[in-house]
Amino acid sequence: AAAAAAAAPSAVAGEGEGAAQKRLASAAVAASGDVAAAAASAELVPCAGAEADLFDAVVKALREEGAFWNPKLARGCAPPLNVPGVVALGPVAAGELLVEVPARLHLSPEVLRGALPRLFEACEALPSACPERRAEAAQAASVACLLGLARARQRPQGGSSGGGGCEG
């Protein structure tokens, strides 16, 4: 069984609201020893090749930007479903920090609005039956643009390198 990760902002008792917002946001903490025992006993299948290289590059980039990634975590899959994801390679203690990502790296509406303000403004100006969902649409469009830009960077010289309208 893979160790599940649920996004949750970190907070420290006694911190004021401003200080809590400046802290790193924790992405996951092991919920119980049962999760760790299940992960340790599963027949884990690690990823290999280009997929593993890409995953390692993402983890390296996160660490270089101040994130914490527990070395017990790896890209792989576990029975019975064998769905690719992040798995624990060994026991994880209750409360052990698994991943912590600085808030400035989150794909949140606030961060993406700062990175791609024109895209957000365009999405928020669209007519909609649910105006409160415009920020969600802008967030999805922003992630799609970022993925497109990343894909364009991987193409050999001569391939399309346009931003596809994703420029800030």
LUMKE-965993 format. One line per field, with one value per residue: x, z, y of N, C-alpha, C, O in turn. Coordinates in Angstrom, 2 decimals. Layout:
<sites>
nxx: [X  ...]
nzz: [Z  ...]
nyy: [Y  ...]
caxx: [X  ...]
cazz: [Z  ...]
cayy: [Y  ...]
cxx: [X  ...]
czz: [Z  ...]
cyy: [Y  ...]
oxx: [X  ...]
ozz: [Z  ...]
oyy: [Y  ...]
</sites>
This chain:
<sites>
nxx: [0.85  0.55  2.00  -0.15  -0.62  -1.67  -2.52  -1.76  -1.61  1.16  1.32  2.11  1.61  0.68  1.73  1.30  -1.15  0.09  2.76  2.35  1.52  3.85  5.42  6.65  4.48  3.23  3.11  2.57  2.13  2.81  0.02  -0.47  1.04  0.08  -0.17  2.51  3.40  1.96  2.98  5.64  5.50  4.55  4.91  6.87  7.16  9.59  9.93  11.53  13.98  13.19  10.96  11.56  13.86  12.83  11.14  13.08  14.44  12.49  12.19  14.79  14.86  12.85  14.05  16.29  15.03  14.30  12.50  11.46  11.96  11.25  13.66  12.73  10.72  9.64  9.22  6.93  5.01  2.48  1.09  -2.42  -3.33  -1.35  -0.99  0.77  2.63  3.58  5.50  6.20  9.36  10.09  9.49  7.41  7.25  4.61  3.50  5.84  7.57  6.89  6.81  7.55  6.77  7.72  5.42  5.48  5.94  3.69  0.91  -1.17  -4.10  -3.34  -0.50  -0.24  -1.71  0.00  2.15  1.10  -0.54  -2.04  -3.37  -5.01  -6.62  -7.94  -9.41  -11.05  -12.61  -14.32  -17.65  -19.85  -21.77  -21.31  -19.80  -18.10  -16.42  -14.50  -11.86  -10.94  -11.04  -9.12  -6.89  -6.66  -6.20  -3.78  -2.05  -2.15  -0.90  1.67  2.52  2.51  4.53  6.72  6.83  7.43  10.00  11.38  11.47  13.44  15.80  14.35  11.83  8.46  8.52  6.96  5.05  2.36  0.41  0.78  2.38  3.34]
nzz: [0.00  -0.82  0.69  1.72  0.77  1.93  1.30  3.59  5.41  7.40  10.87  13.90  17.33  19.04  17.19  15.42  12.96  10.67  10.91  10.64  7.99  6.67  7.17  6.00  4.10  5.06  3.21  3.65  6.27  7.95  8.84  10.63  12.38  11.21  8.46  7.79  8.37  6.53  4.13  4.32  4.17  1.65  -1.76  -3.44  -6.54  -8.16  -10.29  -13.48  -15.87  -18.18  -16.88  -14.14  -14.07  -14.64  -12.42  -10.36  -11.08  -10.58  -7.78  -7.02  -7.96  -6.34  -3.79  -4.15  -4.13  -1.53  -0.46  1.48  1.06  2.02  2.24  2.30  0.52  -2.77  -6.35  -7.60  -7.58  -5.89  -4.87  -4.27  -6.64  -8.20  -9.18  -10.53  -8.49  -5.53  -3.21  0.02  0.95  3.14  6.69  8.14  10.61  12.88  12.50  11.26  9.11  5.71  3.25  2.55  1.27  0.17  0.40  -1.73  -3.90  -4.33  -6.35  -6.16  -6.38  -5.64  -5.95  -8.66  -9.84  -9.40  -11.00  -13.57  -14.38  -16.51  -17.72  -15.61  -15.28  -17.76  -17.63  -15.44  -16.49  -18.22  -19.28  -17.11  -15.70  -13.14  -11.42  -9.19  -9.69  -11.45  -10.69  -10.14  -12.71  -13.92  -12.48  -13.33  -16.08  -15.89  -14.85  -17.00  -18.95  -17.81  -17.89  -20.66  -21.40  -20.13  -21.53  -24.10  -23.68  -23.56  -26.14  -29.06  -30.53  -32.82  -32.63  -31.66  -29.66  -28.59  -26.23  -26.18  -25.44  -22.76  -21.56  -18.87]
nyy: [-1.19  2.17  5.06  7.52  10.92  13.97  17.28  19.79  22.75  23.77  24.50  26.16  25.96  28.88  30.64  33.66  34.70  35.88  34.97  32.24  32.08  32.67  30.52  27.35  25.26  22.22  19.24  16.56  14.21  11.24  9.30  7.18  4.39  2.09  2.60  2.79  0.17  -1.33  -0.30  -1.05  -3.82  -4.38  -5.51  -3.65  -1.96  -0.40  2.52  2.82  3.98  6.66  7.77  7.47  9.02  11.57  11.93  11.91  14.24  16.18  15.94  16.66  19.32  20.44  20.14  21.80  24.22  24.54  22.71  19.84  16.43  13.32  10.78  8.20  7.99  7.16  6.97  4.71  1.65  -0.26  -3.40  -4.01  -2.84  -1.68  0.92  3.59  5.84  7.62  5.92  4.46  3.36  2.00  1.46  4.00  6.30  7.22  10.51  11.28  13.45  13.68  15.14  18.51  21.55  24.75  27.46  29.24  27.65  26.20  25.16  27.01  29.16  31.78  31.89  31.20  33.25  35.39  34.57  34.29  36.65  37.87  35.71  34.86  37.17  37.17  34.76  35.31  37.29  36.06  35.14  33.38  30.72  30.07  32.19  32.11  30.01  30.77  31.39  28.86  27.74  29.37  28.56  25.87  26.32  27.67  25.70  23.93  25.53  25.80  23.13  22.76  24.57  23.39  21.00  21.97  22.89  20.52  19.60  18.97  21.33  23.58  22.64  23.54  26.35  28.20  30.12  29.66  31.51  31.72  33.54  35.65]
caxx: [0.00  1.34  1.76  -1.01  -0.18  -2.76  -2.00  -2.22  -0.64  1.72  1.08  2.75  0.82  1.20  2.13  0.29  -1.58  1.11  3.91  1.95  1.47  5.21  6.04  6.44  3.25  3.51  2.28  2.11  2.70  2.22  -1.14  -0.39  1.99  -0.53  0.20  3.91  3.53  1.43  3.91  6.88  5.31  4.08  5.90  6.94  7.77  10.09  9.92  12.87  14.07  12.92  9.98  12.28  14.76  12.02  10.73  14.28  14.72  11.51  12.55  16.02  14.50  12.14  15.04  17.10  14.21  14.00  11.52  11.95  11.39  11.76  14.36  12.00  9.71  10.13  8.22  6.75  3.64  2.36  -0.12  -2.94  -3.72  -0.15  -1.15  1.99  2.50  4.67  5.41  7.19  10.27  10.29  8.57  7.26  6.72  3.48  3.93  7.08  7.39  7.17  7.07  7.25  7.04  7.48  4.16  5.71  5.99  2.38  0.15  -2.37  -4.55  -2.58  0.83  -0.40  -2.16  1.20  3.01  0.42  -1.65  -2.92  -4.22  -6.03  -7.55  -8.76  -10.35  -12.02  -13.48  -15.22  -19.00  -19.93  -22.95  -20.79  -18.67  -17.17  -15.53  -13.56  -10.48  -10.61  -10.76  -7.84  -5.86  -6.50  -5.57  -2.39  -1.30  -2.03  0.14  2.99  2.86  2.84  5.85  7.72  6.93  8.11  11.43  11.97  11.57  14.73  15.85  13.58  10.45  7.70  8.94  6.08  4.41  0.96  -0.43  0.99  3.29  2.84]
cazz: [0.00  -0.92  1.75  1.18  1.10  1.84  1.49  4.80  5.80  8.72  11.83  15.19  18.41  19.53  16.10  14.90  11.61  9.71  11.00  10.11  6.54  6.16  7.33  4.93  4.21  5.01  2.24  4.13  7.47  8.10  9.73  11.69  12.21  10.34  7.09  7.64  8.36  5.25  3.07  4.46  3.83  0.27  -2.79  -4.19  -7.85  -8.46  -11.68  -14.07  -17.15  -18.30  -15.86  -12.88  -14.21  -14.52  -11.02  -9.60  -11.40  -9.88  -6.36  -6.90  -8.12  -5.12  -2.71  -4.43  -3.83  -0.10  -0.03  2.10  0.50  2.83  1.40  2.31  -0.54  -4.14  -7.39  -7.79  -7.42  -4.90  -5.03  -5.32  -7.86  -8.96  -9.81  -10.27  -7.57  -4.57  -2.22  1.10  0.75  4.42  7.74  8.37  11.97  13.02  12.65  10.52  7.98  4.43  2.25  2.95  0.10  0.46  -0.14  -3.01  -4.96  -4.46  -7.53  -5.60  -7.17  -5.29  -6.56  -10.11  -10.22  -9.45  -12.08  -14.87  -14.09  -17.67  -17.89  -14.56  -15.61  -18.90  -17.15  -14.54  -17.28  -19.04  -18.74  -16.47  -14.89  -11.77  -11.33  -8.11  -10.17  -12.43  -10.19  -10.32  -14.14  -14.17  -11.91  -14.24  -17.30  -15.56  -14.76  -18.38  -19.60  -17.27  -18.45  -22.07  -21.47  -19.76  -22.66  -25.18  -23.34  -23.77  -27.57  -29.65  -31.20  -34.04  -32.28  -31.20  -28.34  -28.23  -24.92  -26.30  -24.71  -21.32  -21.04  -17.71]
cayy: [0.00  3.40  6.06  8.58  12.27  14.94  18.63  20.46  23.76  23.54  25.57  25.94  26.55  30.15  31.51  34.56  34.34  36.29  34.07  30.93  32.17  32.72  29.22  26.38  24.48  20.79  18.54  15.26  13.60  9.91  9.33  6.19  3.30  1.08  2.93  2.43  -1.29  -1.82  0.08  -1.81  -5.21  -4.52  -5.78  -2.41  -2.02  0.94  2.94  2.86  4.67  8.09  8.17  7.59  10.17  12.78  12.04  12.32  15.64  17.00  15.93  17.45  20.73  20.84  20.29  22.99  25.39  24.59  21.71  18.61  15.20  12.22  9.79  6.93  8.04  6.95  6.74  3.29  1.19  -1.33  -4.21  -4.89  -2.13  -1.33  2.23  4.38  6.97  7.74  4.84  4.44  2.24  1.34  1.92  5.43  6.49  8.13  11.89  11.56  14.35  13.04  16.16  19.88  22.39  26.17  27.94  29.93  26.64  25.55  25.53  27.62  30.31  32.99  31.82  31.20  34.60  36.20  34.13  34.45  37.56  38.11  34.53  34.92  38.25  36.74  33.75  35.93  38.16  35.25  34.95  32.07  30.44  29.97  33.13  31.74  28.95  31.33  31.23  27.44  27.58  30.03  27.70  24.74  26.82  27.99  24.44  23.44  26.35  25.43  21.81  22.98  25.22  22.38  20.06  22.67  22.94  19.20  19.33  19.34  22.63  23.59  22.34  24.70  26.82  29.30  30.03  29.29  32.46  31.56  34.55  36.38]
cxx: [0.87  1.00  0.97  -0.50  -1.35  -2.20  -2.61  -1.20  -0.12  1.41  1.74  1.92  1.48  1.67  0.99  -0.04  -0.53  2.31  3.57  1.93  2.87  5.93  5.83  5.13  3.62  2.57  1.79  2.85  2.03  1.13  -1.01  0.68  1.43  -0.17  1.64  4.09  3.05  2.40  5.17  6.71  4.89  5.24  5.94  7.66  8.27  9.98  11.36  12.81  13.75  11.95  10.67  13.22  14.00  11.59  11.91  14.62  13.76  11.86  13.80  15.70  13.76  13.12  15.89  16.35  13.74  12.97  12.23  11.22  12.04  12.42  13.69  10.95  10.35  8.95  8.13  5.29  3.64  1.07  -1.18  -3.23  -2.54  -0.30  0.12  1.70  3.74  4.46  6.48  8.05  10.51  9.32  8.60  6.60  5.53  4.00  5.20  6.78  7.78  7.58  6.70  7.71  6.77  6.20  4.34  5.80  4.67  1.72  -1.21  -2.82  -3.72  -1.22  0.71  -0.88  -0.95  2.11  2.42  -0.78  -2.59  -3.85  -5.35  -7.07  -8.48  -9.80  -11.44  -12.98  -14.48  -16.61  -19.10  -21.23  -22.57  -19.58  -17.65  -16.19  -14.50  -12.12  -10.02  -10.27  -9.41  -6.69  -5.60  -5.81  -4.10  -1.53  -1.11  -0.95  1.53  3.44  3.24  4.21  6.96  7.92  7.68  9.61  12.12  12.13  12.95  14.65  15.08  12.12  9.75  8.16  8.06  5.42  2.95  0.03  -0.23  1.93  2.59  1.84]
czz: [0.00  0.24  1.14  1.63  0.90  2.13  2.73  5.20  7.20  9.60  13.14  16.25  18.88  18.43  15.72  13.47  10.57  9.72  10.41  8.58  5.94  6.28  6.10  5.16  4.08  4.03  2.78  5.39  7.62  9.15  10.87  11.39  11.30  8.88  6.84  7.54  7.03  4.12  3.13  4.02  2.39  -0.66  -3.71  -5.51  -8.19  -9.95  -12.18  -15.35  -17.07  -17.24  -14.51  -12.93  -14.05  -13.08  -10.16  -9.85  -10.68  -8.40  -6.14  -6.99  -6.89  -3.98  -2.91  -4.11  -2.38  0.39  0.67  1.46  1.27  1.93  1.41  1.20  -1.90  -5.08  -7.59  -7.72  -6.48  -5.15  -4.02  -6.63  -8.77  -9.77  -9.51  -9.37  -6.71  -3.50  -1.15  0.91  2.03  5.44  7.89  9.73  11.95  13.25  11.90  9.30  6.70  3.38  2.83  1.81  0.48  -0.25  -1.49  -4.18  -5.14  -5.76  -7.09  -6.48  -6.89  -5.98  -8.08  -10.62  -10.32  -10.61  -13.46  -14.72  -15.28  -17.92  -16.85  -14.86  -16.74  -18.46  -16.27  -15.28  -18.13  -18.43  -18.18  -15.69  -13.42  -11.62  -10.26  -8.55  -11.17  -11.98  -10.34  -11.79  -14.49  -13.63  -12.84  -15.53  -17.07  -15.49  -16.16  -19.13  -19.11  -17.80  -19.92  -22.24  -21.13  -20.91  -23.82  -24.93  -23.60  -25.25  -28.07  -30.32  -32.52  -33.79  -31.82  -29.81  -27.87  -26.88  -24.98  -25.55  -23.21  -20.75  -19.98  -18.03]
cyy: [1.23  4.32  7.19  9.93  13.22  16.31  19.25  21.50  23.48  24.74  25.18  26.65  27.84  31.10  32.43  34.18  34.70  35.36  32.71  30.96  32.17  31.38  28.36  25.65  23.00  20.12  17.21  14.85  12.25  9.93  8.35  5.16  2.21  1.33  2.50  0.92  -1.85  -1.50  -0.76  -3.25  -5.44  -4.85  -4.57  -2.62  -0.61  1.24  2.97  3.67  6.14  8.58  8.38  8.80  11.48  13.00  12.51  13.78  16.58  17.08  16.77  18.94  21.24  21.08  21.53  24.28  25.42  23.60  20.55  17.45  14.06  11.18  8.41  6.86  7.88  6.83  5.24  2.92  0.00  -2.10  -3.78  -4.16  -1.80  -0.05  3.03  5.57  7.08  6.67  5.02  3.19  1.45  1.89  3.44  5.58  7.45  9.54  12.25  12.42  13.63  14.07  17.52  20.78  23.85  26.63  28.61  28.95  25.90  26.00  26.07  28.77  31.57  33.01  31.92  32.57  35.53  35.85  34.41  35.39  37.78  36.93  34.54  35.99  37.84  35.72  34.37  36.87  37.37  35.17  33.53  31.94  30.35  30.90  32.76  30.65  29.47  31.18  29.79  27.16  28.21  29.20  26.51  25.17  27.14  26.74  23.86  24.22  25.96  24.07  21.94  23.61  24.23  21.39  20.69  22.74  21.62  18.86  19.71  20.71  22.55  23.25  23.60  25.10  27.97  29.05  29.68  30.23  32.41  32.62  35.37  37.40]
oxx: [1.84  -0.13  1.40  0.00  -1.94  -1.47  -3.83  -0.02  -0.85  1.26  1.91  1.56  2.69  1.97  -0.17  0.70  -0.28  2.83  4.41  2.28  3.05  6.91  4.95  4.71  4.24  1.37  0.69  4.04  0.82  1.30  -1.42  1.17  2.19  0.10  1.95  4.86  3.67  2.63  5.71  7.67  4.87  6.39  5.14  8.63  7.46  9.94  12.29  11.74  13.99  12.11  10.40  13.36  14.49  11.66  11.75  15.04  14.16  11.83  13.87  16.21  14.01  13.04  16.19  16.97  12.87  12.58  13.42  9.99  13.25  11.81  14.06  10.36  11.44  7.81  9.15  4.42  4.65  0.07  -0.83  -3.36  -2.72  0.20  0.51  0.65  4.82  3.36  7.51  7.52  11.07  8.44  9.65  5.51  5.45  4.86  5.60  5.85  8.86  8.58  5.69  8.88  5.72  5.94  3.44  5.75  4.56  1.95  -2.26  -2.02  -3.43  -0.82  1.47  -0.49  -0.88  2.78  3.14  -1.92  -3.81  -5.00  -6.50  -8.27  -9.68  -10.96  -12.60  -14.04  -15.40  -16.76  -18.51  -21.73  -23.41  -18.44  -16.46  -15.22  -13.71  -11.24  -8.86  -9.33  -8.64  -5.63  -4.44  -4.93  -3.27  -0.42  -0.03  -0.16  2.45  4.61  4.19  4.97  8.02  9.05  8.49  10.40  13.33  12.86  13.57  13.57  15.17  11.26  10.40  8.18  8.37  5.27  2.33  -1.02  -1.01  2.24  1.43  1.34]
ozz: [0.76  0.72  0.13  2.75  -0.18  3.11  2.91  5.32  8.08  9.12  13.45  16.08  19.09  18.72  15.71  12.84  9.66  8.66  9.75  7.94  4.81  5.59  5.28  6.31  3.11  4.02  2.43  5.54  7.43  10.23  11.99  10.26  10.69  8.14  5.79  6.71  6.48  3.24  2.08  3.54  1.93  -0.39  -4.64  -5.59  -8.47  -10.78  -11.39  -15.85  -16.05  -16.73  -13.82  -11.94  -13.39  -12.57  -9.32  -8.93  -10.22  -7.81  -5.16  -6.19  -6.43  -3.29  -1.94  -3.85  -2.02  1.56  0.48  1.33  1.17  0.96  0.62  0.97  -2.17  -4.66  -7.75  -7.78  -6.29  -5.59  -2.99  -7.66  -9.98  -10.89  -8.35  -9.48  -7.12  -2.96  -1.38  0.74  1.99  5.12  7.79  9.97  11.11  14.11  11.91  8.55  6.61  2.69  3.51  1.44  1.03  -1.39  -2.33  -5.33  -6.03  -6.21  -7.58  -7.25  -7.81  -6.55  -8.72  -11.71  -11.22  -11.17  -14.40  -14.92  -15.10  -18.30  -17.18  -14.72  -16.69  -18.86  -16.35  -14.76  -18.70  -17.20  -18.72  -15.11  -12.54  -11.70  -10.41  -7.84  -11.70  -12.79  -10.63  -12.08  -15.26  -14.24  -13.11  -16.03  -17.94  -16.01  -16.48  -19.86  -19.91  -18.12  -20.38  -23.14  -21.77  -21.21  -24.46  -25.87  -23.85  -25.58  -27.57  -30.65  -33.23  -34.62  -31.60  -28.90  -26.88  -26.45  -23.95  -25.08  -22.47  -19.56  -20.13  -17.14]
oyy: [1.31  4.35  7.77  10.07  13.27  16.49  19.24  21.17  23.01  25.86  24.00  27.82  27.88  32.26  32.01  33.43  33.91  35.00  32.09  29.97  31.72  31.13  28.62  25.46  22.59  20.40  16.77  15.11  12.12  10.51  8.65  5.07  1.48  0.38  1.92  0.45  -2.77  -2.33  -1.13  -3.87  -6.58  -4.52  -4.46  -3.36  0.27  0.33  3.12  4.00  6.80  9.70  9.36  9.52  12.40  14.12  13.40  14.48  17.65  18.16  17.52  19.74  22.36  22.09  22.24  25.32  26.22  23.65  20.32  17.47  13.85  10.75  7.55  5.80  8.38  6.61  4.57  3.79  -0.67  -1.53  -3.21  -4.83  -1.66  0.05  3.14  6.21  6.67  6.54  5.65  2.09  0.35  2.69  4.08  5.06  8.35  9.74  13.41  12.14  13.04  13.88  17.67  20.78  24.16  26.24  28.55  29.37  25.05  27.12  25.66  29.31  32.34  34.03  32.64  32.99  36.37  36.73  34.73  34.97  37.87  37.12  34.26  35.75  38.12  35.81  33.99  37.20  37.95  35.14  32.60  32.90  30.54  30.43  33.05  30.39  28.69  30.88  29.53  26.43  27.64  29.13  26.18  24.47  26.91  26.71  23.36  23.63  25.82  23.89  21.29  23.23  24.23  21.00  20.03  22.67  21.59  17.92  20.65  21.18  21.55  23.54  24.63  24.28  28.64  27.90  29.44  29.81  33.01  32.59  35.75  38.09]
</sites>
